[in-house]
């Protein structure tokens, strides 16, 4: 399973819980902020891993690749997680759509983003060095909604701190990881070898 680094921990836990014979190969989580690089990174991983496994699958949704990941998956004969992004995977498209319809200016968090907010958001966007840019990046947002997988007290505190930095009110929707588990179950059933035409490419 070639997995987004932002959800790899959950993929490993679910695979262990279900007893699936799955090895998880996480890609760097910073790709979350560089979605234009996701498709190439997945392709590189698939080419590298294709001779080692009977089947491969991709634990990414589209994740801002705007169809580029689907092109790679189609060319290599791979299945990926359904949905536009990890919020759809965790919460379900209907819940995500309802949250955004209620307030289009919603900044969504998952447990990973809560846990890594400083590194994934502040440092990646340069806000640790230039906090005055906060409103340039987030001025059009009106609230933060945490789609929580495991709302521990420590993560609640971290989510509150993240929302406070953004100057936005926080609300929480507990979604767990069952949505991801359902989607992974589909992938485990659909995982395939890379397409024959591509197995002959140079690694």
C-alpha positions in Angstrom: 0.0 0.0 0.0 1.5 3.3 -1.1 0.1 5.7 1.4 -0.1 9.4 2.1 2.2 10.1 5.1 -0.6 12.0 6.7 -2.8 8.9 7.0 -0.2 6.2 7.1 -0.4 5.7 10.8 -4.2 5.0 10.5 -3.6 2.7 7.6 -1.1 0.6 9.6 -3.5 0.4 12.6 -6.5 -0.6 10.5 -4.5 -3.2 8.6 -3.3 -4.7 11.9 -6.9 -4.6 13.3 -8.3 -6.4 10.3 -5.4 -8.8 9.9 -4.6 -7.8 6.4 -1.3 -8.9 4.9 -0.4 -5.3 3.9 2.9 -3.5 4.0 2.5 0.2 4.1 4.9 2.4 2.3 4.3 6.1 3.3 5.2 9.0 1.1 6.4 12.2 2.7 3.5 14.0 4.5 4.8 17.4 3.2 3.3 16.4 -0.1 0.0 17.4 1.5 1.2 21.0 0.9 2.6 20.2 -2.6 -0.2 18.3 -4.3 1.2 18.9 -7.7 4.0 16.5 -6.8 1.8 13.6 -5.5 1.2 11.9 -8.8 4.9 11.7 -9.7 5.8 10.5 -6.2 3.2 7.7 -6.4 4.4 6.7 -9.8 8.0 6.5 -8.6 7.0 4.4 -5.6 4.9 2.1 -7.8 7.8 1.5 -10.2 10.1 0.9 -7.3 7.8 -1.6 -5.5 6.2 -3.4 -8.5 8.5 -6.4 -8.4 8.2 -7.0 -4.7 4.5 -7.5 -4.2 1.7 -9.5 -5.8 -0.5 -6.4 -5.6 -0.2 -2.7 -5.2 -2.8 0.0 -4.2 -2.7 3.7 -3.5 -4.0 5.1 -0.2 -4.5 8.6 -1.5 -7.7 10.4 -2.6 -7.2 12.9 -5.4 -5.8 15.3 -2.8 -5.5 18.3 -5.0 -3.8 16.6 -7.9 -6.7 17.6 -10.1 -6.8 14.3 -11.9 -3.0 13.7 -12.3 -3.1 10.9 -9.8 -5.9 9.2 -11.6 -3.9 9.4 -14.8 -1.0 7.6 -13.1 -3.3 5.0 -11.5 -5.0 4.4 -14.9 -1.7 4.0 -16.7 -0.3 1.6 -14.0 -3.5 -0.3 -13.4 -3.8 0.8 -9.7 -6.8 1.6 -7.5 -6.8 4.6 -5.1 -9.0 5.7 -2.3 -12.3 7.2 -3.5 -13.0 10.8 -2.8 -11.5 14.3 -3.5 -9.4 14.4 -0.3 -8.8 12.7 3.0 -11.7 14.6 4.6 -14.0 12.7 2.3 -12.3 9.5 3.2 -12.6 10.0 6.9 -15.9 11.7 7.2 -17.7 10.6 4.0 -18.4 13.0 1.1 -21.9 13.8 2.4 -20.6 15.0 5.8 -17.8 17.0 4.3 -20.2 18.6 1.8 -22.6 19.5 4.6 -19.9 21.0 6.7 -18.7 23.2 3.8 -22.2 24.1 2.7 -23.0 25.3 6.2 -20.0 27.5 6.1 -17.9 27.7 2.9 -15.1 29.5 4.9 -14.3 26.3 6.9 -10.7 25.3 7.5 -10.7 21.5 8.0 -8.3 19.6 10.3 -7.7 15.9 10.8 -5.8 14.4 13.7 -2.6 14.4 11.7 -3.0 18.2 10.9 -3.8 18.9 14.6 -0.8 16.9 15.8 1.6 18.4 13.2 0.1 21.9 12.9 3.3 23.8 13.7 5.4 21.8 11.2 2.7 21.2 8.5 1.1 24.6 8.5 3.2 27.2 10.4 6.6 26.2 9.2 5.6 25.1 5.7 3.8 28.4 5.1 6.6 30.4 6.8 4.2 31.7 9.5 6.7 30.8 12.2 9.0 33.5 10.6 6.4 35.9 9.3 3.2 35.6 11.5 2.0 38.8 10.0 1.1 36.8 6.9 -1.6 34.9 8.8 -4.5 37.0 7.5 -3.1 36.8 3.9 -3.4 33.1 4.1 -6.5 32.6 6.3 -8.4 35.9 6.2 -11.3 34.4 4.2 -11.8 31.5 6.7 -14.6 31.9 9.3 -14.1 28.8 11.4 -12.1 25.6 12.0 -13.7 22.2 12.0 -11.7 19.3 13.4 -12.8 16.0 11.8 -11.5 14.0 14.7 -10.4 10.4 14.6 -9.4 10.0 18.2 -10.2 13.2 20.2 -7.8 12.7 23.1 -7.4 15.6 25.6 -3.9 16.3 24.2 -5.3 16.6 20.7 -8.2 18.8 21.9 -5.7 21.2 23.4 -3.6 21.2 20.2 -6.7 21.8 18.1 -7.7 24.7 20.3 -4.2 26.2 20.0 -4.3 25.8 16.2 -7.6 27.6 16.0 -6.5 30.3 18.4 -3.4 31.0 16.2 -5.7 31.4 13.2 -8.0 33.6 15.2 -11.0 31.4 14.4 -13.6 29.5 16.4 -13.2 25.7 16.7 -15.8 23.0 16.4 -15.3 19.3 16.3 -17.0 16.5 14.5 -16.0 13.0 15.7 -15.7 10.8 12.6 -13.3 8.1 13.7 -11.5 6.0 11.2 -14.3 3.7 10.0 -14.7 5.6 6.8 -11.0 5.1 6.0 -11.4 1.4 7.0 -14.3 1.0 4.5 -12.3 2.5 1.7 -9.2 0.5 2.5 -11.3 -2.7 2.4 -12.2 -1.8 -1.1 -8.6 -1.2 -2.0 -7.4 -4.5 -0.4 -9.9 -6.2 -2.7 -8.9 -4.2 -5.8 -5.2 -4.1 -5.4 -3.5 -5.1 -8.7 -0.2 -5.6 -10.3 1.0 -2.6 -12.3 -0.2 -2.7 -15.9 1.9 -5.1 -18.0 2.8 -2.3 -20.4 4.5 -0.4 -17.6 6.2 -3.3 -16.0 8.8 -3.2 -18.7 9.8 0.4 -18.0 13.2 1.0 -16.6 13.2 1.5 -12.9 
